[in-house]
């Protein structure tokens, strides 16, 4: 669990993040470049796989603070990174 107090757009925020280890039942999803979800109102969300090394050392922002510390140093070979 991570508790995060932050400011966004000039407003104070507070979140509690519960972190779980999981493995997708459909392993073919790990081979996809992106995952697209569409809300009932038509809003689209696109998720992409990002290597852990890029999250740890690259320019890609990853929040909340402390979440990377909970991930294993070496990715699971079944899931990739």
Rosetta blueprint (number, residue, H / E / L):
1 X L
2 X E
3 X E
4 X E
5 X E
6 X E
7 X E
8 X E
9 X L
10 X L
11 X E
12 X E
13 X E
14 X E
15 X E
16 X E
17 X E
18 X L
19 X L
20 X L
21 X L
22 X L
23 X L
24 X L
25 X L
26 X L
27 X H
28 X H
29 X H
30 X H
31 X H
32 X L
33 X L
34 X E
35 X E
36 X E
37 X E
38 X E
39 X L
40 X L
41 X L
42 X L
43 X L
44 X E
45 X E
46 X E
47 X E
48 X E
49 X L
50 X L
51 X L
52 X H
53 X H
54 X H
55 X H
56 X H
57 X H
58 X L
59 X L
60 X L
61 X L
62 X L
63 X L
64 X L
65 X L
66 X L
67 X H
68 X H
69 X H
70 X H
71 X L
72 X L
73 X L
74 X L
75 X L
76 X L
77 X L
78 X L
79 X L
80 X L
81 X L
